[in-house]
Amino acid sequence: MNLPDLGDERERPALVYVGLGANLGEREAALRNALAAIGQLPGTRVTRVSPLYGSAPVDAGGPDYLNAVAELTTALAPQPLLQALQSIEQAAGRQRPYRNAPRTLDLDILWFGGQAIDTPELTVPHPRMAERAFVLRPLADLAPERVDAAALQAVALQDIHRLEGPGWADAVVGG
């Protein structure tokens, strides 16, 4: 995997939450491999991972997704982290033929050190996370203080179910 130049590092590591999803191929292996790759980024450590969830696609057809949220610390600035995550997606065979297309891997920066970011390439907090149970439920497992109870209630009827506890990713977390 070719990573972009990741030279833009922060003085102090930021706490970041990244959403992970996949609905094509070996989904759980793709999520584990992504976590391992994230953990290899310069100045980055995956500290915790939510339980694994299954969810129906939103606004699209295709197979069900596996979803999780990872908590990490990183010395990378937001834009280099985004570029690195996109490189990891591409290495996993991610294609973007149209919006909400089925995917081998989807990595989204949900929250970055409490910053509000609004650029053409990156919006943080993630602009649609409050509409998606497959983001809110795993994020609430890790950081309930980051999830509004009313938002959780608003997505309560979405098709999502917990599949495995947080131990599913133990082999690649924390190192």
Backbone bond lengths (Angstrom), bond angles and torsions (degrees), N, CA, C in turn:
res aa  C-N    CA-C-N  psi(-1)  N-CA   C-N-CA  omega(-1)  CA-C   N-CA-C  phi
1 M - - - 1.444 - - 1.521 108.46 -
2 N 1.323 116.93 129.08 1.456 121.90 176.40 1.511 109.27 -93.70
3 L 1.325 115.70 117.24 1.452 120.28 177.51 1.514 109.13 -92.32
4 P 1.344 116.86 148.39 1.456 119.41 175.13 1.526 109.62 -67.34
5 D 1.329 116.62 169.96 1.462 120.55 174.61 1.521 108.30 -61.55
6 L 1.330 116.45 118.01 1.462 121.50 -176.37 1.526 111.02 -107.29
7 G 1.325 116.97 32.31 1.449 120.93 -174.62 1.517 115.28 -69.50
8 D 1.316 119.15 -17.05 1.461 122.06 -176.90 1.524 109.64 -82.20
9 E 1.337 116.31 91.94 1.461 120.44 -179.26 1.519 110.13 -109.41
10 R 1.315 115.62 153.31 1.457 123.28 179.24 1.527 109.10 -87.60
11 E 1.338 115.36 158.44 1.465 119.40 176.99 1.522 111.37 -68.59
12 R 1.305 117.47 -39.29 1.458 122.09 -178.23 1.533 108.13 -124.11
13 P 1.322 118.27 134.52 1.468 119.72 -179.30 1.532 112.26 -58.88
14 A 1.314 115.26 143.70 1.461 122.48 177.71 1.521 109.34 -100.16
15 L 1.318 115.82 147.79 1.459 122.12 171.66 1.522 107.30 -84.53
16 V 1.326 116.22 127.50 1.466 121.78 -173.85 1.523 109.00 -133.33
17 Y 1.338 116.31 144.09 1.461 121.91 171.89 1.522 107.74 -116.69
18 V 1.335 115.16 128.90 1.463 122.26 -178.49 1.520 108.40 -120.74
19 G 1.332 116.48 128.26 1.457 121.83 173.79 1.513 109.63 -82.98
20 L 1.343 115.97 138.41 1.459 122.02 177.97 1.522 108.48 -122.40
21 G 1.322 116.56 138.53 1.451 120.37 176.13 1.516 110.83 -152.86
22 A 1.334 115.69 155.22 1.465 121.73 175.75 1.518 108.01 -159.37
23 N 1.337 116.67 139.18 1.462 119.01 174.15 1.530 113.19 -135.32
24 L 1.313 116.95 14.56 1.465 121.55 174.38 1.524 109.28 -130.09
25 G 1.312 116.18 147.94 1.461 120.67 175.32 1.515 112.87 72.43
26 E 1.314 115.31 -152.99 1.471 122.71 179.02 1.523 107.99 -81.20
27 R 1.318 115.38 84.71 1.464 121.41 -169.15 1.526 113.84 -60.16
28 E 1.326 117.95 -49.35 1.461 119.77 -177.43 1.526 110.98 -65.89
29 A 1.320 117.25 -39.75 1.467 120.55 176.89 1.528 110.28 -62.88
30 A 1.324 117.23 -39.20 1.466 120.52 178.67 1.525 110.95 -61.92
31 L 1.334 116.83 -41.00 1.464 119.77 179.32 1.527 110.87 -67.96
32 R 1.319 116.85 -42.62 1.474 119.72 177.52 1.531 111.35 -62.37
33 N 1.325 116.20 -44.52 1.466 120.16 179.22 1.527 111.08 -62.42
34 A 1.326 116.41 -38.85 1.466 120.08 178.16 1.523 110.70 -63.79
35 L 1.330 117.00 -43.38 1.466 120.20 177.93 1.526 110.99 -60.68
36 A 1.321 116.43 -42.29 1.467 120.09 178.40 1.527 110.50 -62.51
37 A 1.334 117.20 -42.61 1.466 120.94 -179.96 1.530 111.06 -66.40
38 I 1.321 117.19 -40.76 1.468 120.43 177.44 1.524 109.77 -60.88
39 G 1.323 116.15 -42.70 1.455 120.55 179.70 1.518 114.21 -64.86
40 Q 1.340 117.17 -16.54 1.467 121.61 178.43 1.529 112.54 -92.12
41 L 1.330 117.73 -5.57 1.462 119.81 179.33 1.526 109.74 -67.44
42 P 1.326 117.68 146.84 1.465 120.55 -178.68 1.532 111.68 -56.18
43 G 1.318 116.01 131.72 1.458 120.94 175.65 1.509 114.77 65.42
44 T 1.335 117.59 21.29 1.462 121.62 -174.21 1.518 110.36 -122.89
45 R 1.318 115.10 139.72 1.468 121.15 178.49 1.526 108.78 -140.09
46 V 1.323 117.18 126.88 1.467 121.82 172.99 1.524 106.00 -80.84
47 T 1.327 116.81 118.61 1.466 120.50 -174.51 1.521 113.38 -98.13
48 R 1.324 116.90 -34.71 1.469 120.69 179.33 1.518 109.22 -152.54
49 V 1.342 114.83 156.44 1.460 120.89 176.48 1.520 107.92 -135.50
50 S 1.309 115.62 140.24 1.465 121.55 179.34 1.523 110.81 -69.09
51 P 1.324 116.26 169.58 1.459 118.61 166.19 1.532 110.12 -58.15
52 L 1.305 115.52 162.33 1.459 122.96 178.92 1.525 108.69 -90.55
53 Y 1.331 116.25 135.04 1.460 122.09 -179.51 1.522 110.23 -121.46
54 G 1.322 116.10 152.80 1.448 122.83 170.22 1.512 107.83 -108.91
55 S 1.327 116.64 141.57 1.464 119.51 179.89 1.519 110.37 -150.10
56 A 1.320 114.35 150.45 1.459 120.54 175.13 1.530 108.50 -74.92
57 P 1.340 118.06 150.28 1.462 120.14 176.93 1.533 110.76 -60.75
58 V 1.321 116.00 146.19 1.461 122.27 177.28 1.521 108.07 -101.59
59 D 1.315 117.07 127.95 1.465 123.01 177.06 1.527 113.19 57.70
60 A 1.332 117.46 29.48 1.464 120.61 -179.81 1.519 109.50 -163.48
61 G 1.316 115.76 164.38 1.452 120.55 174.20 1.516 109.81 -93.01
62 G 1.316 114.94 -172.97 1.453 119.64 176.66 1.507 112.22 111.85
63 P 1.330 115.76 176.81 1.465 120.77 -179.01 1.527 111.68 -68.07
64 D 1.326 115.14 164.41 1.462 120.78 176.42 1.526 110.64 -64.37
65 Y 1.305 114.27 152.91 1.464 122.27 177.46 1.513 111.26 -92.13
66 L 1.319 115.54 154.42 1.456 123.04 158.59 1.520 105.10 -103.80
67 N 1.333 116.40 135.60 1.456 121.63 -177.29 1.516 111.11 -134.54
68 A 1.307 115.28 151.57 1.463 122.79 174.03 1.520 107.31 -159.53
69 V 1.321 115.39 170.91 1.461 121.95 172.72 1.522 107.46 -128.34
70 A 1.321 115.45 136.60 1.465 121.80 176.98 1.519 109.51 -109.70
71 E 1.319 114.52 138.26 1.463 121.05 171.20 1.519 106.65 -99.67
72 L 1.322 116.31 131.87 1.446 119.03 178.49 1.513 110.75 -141.74
73 T 1.301 115.18 162.01 1.453 121.42 168.06 1.517 106.13 -114.16
74 T 1.325 115.20 141.71 1.459 118.91 -179.38 1.515 110.76 -146.68
75 A 1.313 114.52 144.12 1.457 121.42 172.65 1.524 110.68 -89.50
76 L 1.334 116.90 -6.01 1.460 120.64 178.53 1.520 110.01 -73.31
77 A 1.309 116.20 145.57 1.457 121.99 172.05 1.535 108.08 -73.97
78 P 1.334 117.76 164.75 1.473 119.87 -175.78 1.526 114.95 -56.01
79 Q 1.330 118.11 -47.43 1.470 119.87 -175.97 1.528 112.57 -65.14
80 P 1.331 120.09 -46.28 1.468 118.93 175.57 1.530 112.73 -62.24
81 L 1.327 117.60 -34.67 1.468 119.10 176.56 1.521 109.88 -64.38
82 L 1.331 117.58 -45.23 1.465 120.71 177.75 1.526 110.52 -57.58
83 Q 1.320 117.38 -45.80 1.469 120.65 -179.77 1.525 110.99 -61.94
84 A 1.324 116.75 -39.81 1.466 120.34 178.90 1.525 110.68 -65.77
85 L 1.334 117.36 -42.52 1.468 120.48 178.73 1.526 110.75 -63.30
86 Q 1.320 116.99 -39.48 1.467 120.00 177.85 1.528 111.16 -65.96
87 S 1.323 117.50 -34.60 1.470 120.75 175.84 1.522 110.99 -66.36
88 I 1.335 116.66 -38.76 1.466 120.85 177.07 1.526 109.94 -64.79
89 E 1.335 117.31 -42.61 1.471 120.85 176.36 1.527 110.65 -59.08
90 Q 1.320 116.12 -46.89 1.464 120.79 -178.18 1.525 110.94 -62.77
91 A 1.320 117.37 -40.60 1.466 121.19 178.42 1.527 111.42 -64.00
92 A 1.334 116.62 -25.73 1.465 121.61 178.00 1.528 112.11 -87.10
93 G 1.331 116.95 5.62 1.459 120.46 177.61 1.513 114.52 89.91
94 R 1.317 118.13 15.15 1.461 121.26 -179.38 1.513 110.19 -64.31
95 Q 1.329 115.14 130.29 1.458 122.15 173.27 1.519 107.39 -122.75
96 R 1.312 117.07 153.77 1.461 122.02 -177.65 1.538 109.99 -124.92
97 P 1.346 117.24 65.67 1.461 118.35 -177.46 1.529 113.03 -70.51
98 Y 1.333 117.70 -29.57 1.465 122.21 177.94 1.527 108.26 -163.97
99 R 1.314 115.70 164.32 1.465 121.25 -177.96 1.527 110.06 -60.87
100 N 1.332 116.32 136.24 1.469 124.39 178.71 1.527 113.47 63.96
101 A 1.327 116.75 22.63 1.468 119.85 176.45 1.528 109.26 -65.94
102 P 1.337 117.85 151.04 1.466 119.56 173.06 1.527 109.60 -54.69
103 R 1.334 115.98 150.63 1.462 118.39 -174.51 1.515 113.02 -146.28
104 T 1.322 114.03 147.41 1.461 121.16 175.93 1.519 110.95 -73.46
105 L 1.338 116.96 -27.12 1.460 121.47 179.72 1.518 109.28 -163.01
106 D 1.315 115.69 136.55 1.461 122.24 175.98 1.521 107.42 -133.43
107 L 1.323 116.84 124.00 1.460 122.76 179.42 1.524 108.37 -124.57
108 D 1.320 116.66 121.92 1.462 121.47 -178.32 1.518 110.67 -126.12
109 I 1.330 116.38 131.80 1.461 120.66 171.75 1.521 106.83 -75.96
110 L 1.324 116.03 115.67 1.459 121.39 -178.25 1.522 111.80 -91.42
111 W 1.310 115.40 -38.97 1.471 122.09 -174.05 1.514 107.19 -151.01
112 F 1.329 117.50 135.32 1.463 121.35 -177.61 1.524 109.47 -133.54
113 G 1.316 116.28 95.53 1.457 121.98 172.98 1.513 116.03 53.85
114 G 1.315 117.81 27.05 1.456 120.98 179.77 1.516 114.27 78.47
115 Q 1.329 117.49 5.20 1.462 121.05 -179.41 1.521 111.59 -80.76
116 A 1.316 115.66 147.10 1.460 121.99 166.86 1.524 105.78 -99.35
117 I 1.325 116.23 122.05 1.462 121.90 -177.39 1.519 107.48 -125.20
118 D 1.328 116.57 130.55 1.459 120.51 178.53 1.522 108.55 -142.31
119 T 1.325 114.83 90.92 1.457 121.25 176.68 1.525 107.09 -123.73
120 P 1.330 117.96 168.36 1.467 118.49 177.74 1.533 113.06 -58.80
121 E 1.342 117.71 -28.52 1.464 121.12 -177.07 1.522 113.57 -92.80
122 L 1.333 117.77 -25.98 1.462 120.37 -169.87 1.521 111.42 -146.75
123 T 1.326 115.71 129.04 1.459 122.31 173.07 1.517 107.82 -124.39
124 V 1.334 116.16 122.67 1.460 122.91 179.88 1.522 107.52 -135.77
125 P 1.323 118.86 133.87 1.456 126.58 -1.35 1.531 111.45 -59.36
126 H 1.336 114.85 153.83 1.465 120.49 -177.94 1.527 109.02 -53.09
127 P 1.342 117.99 129.50 1.466 120.61 -171.05 1.528 115.99 -65.69
128 R 1.332 118.61 -23.38 1.469 119.48 -177.36 1.524 113.42 -112.72
129 M 1.327 117.48 9.06 1.464 117.68 -175.28 1.521 112.66 -65.97
130 A 1.324 118.69 -30.04 1.466 120.76 -179.67 1.529 112.25 -70.34
131 E 1.335 117.35 -11.03 1.469 121.84 -179.69 1.526 112.17 -99.86
132 R 1.323 118.18 0.43 1.464 120.30 -167.98 1.520 112.23 -127.96
133 A 1.323 115.25 113.19 1.468 120.28 178.20 1.522 111.00 -61.63
134 F 1.337 117.67 -32.97 1.466 120.07 -177.50 1.527 112.29 -68.98
135 V 1.323 117.52 -10.92 1.466 122.09 171.59 1.528 110.19 -100.71
136 L 1.338 115.88 -48.48 1.468 119.91 -173.65 1.522 113.64 -65.37
137 R 1.326 117.34 -42.80 1.475 118.77 -177.69 1.526 112.05 -63.37
138 P 1.337 119.88 -51.05 1.465 118.01 178.18 1.534 112.92 -66.54
139 L 1.333 117.89 -33.88 1.458 119.74 176.84 1.526 110.34 -64.76
140 A 1.330 116.92 -40.19 1.468 120.62 178.39 1.525 111.55 -64.45
141 D 1.333 117.35 -30.38 1.468 120.09 176.30 1.527 111.29 -63.02
142 L 1.330 116.36 -35.75 1.465 121.13 -177.84 1.525 112.94 -90.97
143 A 1.314 116.22 -41.32 1.469 120.90 -171.86 1.523 109.98 -142.31
144 P 1.333 117.73 73.85 1.463 119.62 -176.71 1.526 113.22 -57.48
145 E 1.316 117.35 -26.95 1.464 120.57 179.22 1.527 112.45 -68.51
146 R 1.327 118.29 -14.72 1.466 122.19 179.63 1.532 112.53 -94.02
147 V 1.335 116.56 -1.66 1.468 120.05 -176.36 1.523 109.30 -119.59
148 D 1.310 115.47 123.47 1.456 122.00 178.53 1.531 109.81 -73.27
149 A 1.325 116.71 129.61 1.469 121.22 -178.74 1.522 111.55 -59.11
150 A 1.324 117.57 -36.68 1.469 120.44 178.92 1.530 110.85 -65.95
151 A 1.328 117.04 -36.55 1.467 120.18 177.69 1.522 110.24 -66.36
152 L 1.327 117.23 -41.67 1.471 120.36 176.84 1.519 110.88 -60.69
153 Q 1.309 116.76 -42.66 1.468 121.09 179.02 1.529 110.75 -63.56
154 A 1.325 116.58 -38.27 1.463 121.00 -178.00 1.526 112.68 -64.88
155 V 1.336 117.60 -25.76 1.466 120.64 -178.66 1.529 112.23 -105.91
156 A 1.319 116.44 11.07 1.472 121.22 -173.20 1.526 113.51 -59.92
157 L 1.311 118.39 -26.56 1.467 120.60 -177.38 1.527 113.40 -90.46
158 Q 1.324 118.00 -3.11 1.466 119.80 177.83 1.523 109.91 -68.06
159 D 1.326 115.39 147.58 1.466 122.37 -176.33 1.529 110.48 -76.72
160 I 1.338 115.83 96.79 1.460 121.91 178.81 1.518 108.15 -145.16
161 H 1.329 116.62 142.14 1.462 119.95 -179.97 1.532 109.52 -146.64
162 R 1.322 114.11 140.56 1.462 120.44 179.93 1.523 108.55 -75.49
163 L 1.342 115.92 130.47 1.459 121.68 -177.61 1.517 112.73 -104.22
164 E 1.323 116.51 -44.65 1.462 121.22 -177.23 1.516 108.74 -143.88
165 G 1.323 115.64 151.56 1.455 120.92 176.21 1.517 111.26 -71.06
166 P 1.334 117.02 -176.58 1.457 120.36 -175.60 1.525 114.34 -66.06
167 G 1.323 119.30 -13.09 1.457 121.91 -179.07 1.516 114.87 -69.01
168 W 1.325 119.64 -10.41 1.461 122.06 -176.86 1.529 112.01 -59.88
169 A 1.325 118.12 -23.48 1.463 121.01 -176.22 1.523 112.92 -114.41
170 D 1.329 117.99 15.20 1.467 120.93 -174.92 1.527 113.64 -54.47
171 A 1.307 117.69 -34.06 1.468 120.52 -175.97 1.529 112.76 -65.92
172 V 1.345 117.72 -19.40 1.465 119.65 -175.87 1.524 113.44 -121.09
173 V 1.308 118.34 5.02 1.464 121.20 -175.54 1.518 110.90 -109.29
174 G 1.327 114.24 140.01 1.453 120.12 168.26 1.501 116.90 94.51
175 G 1.319 118.87 -23.48 1.440 123.86 -173.53 1.456 119.98 -37.50
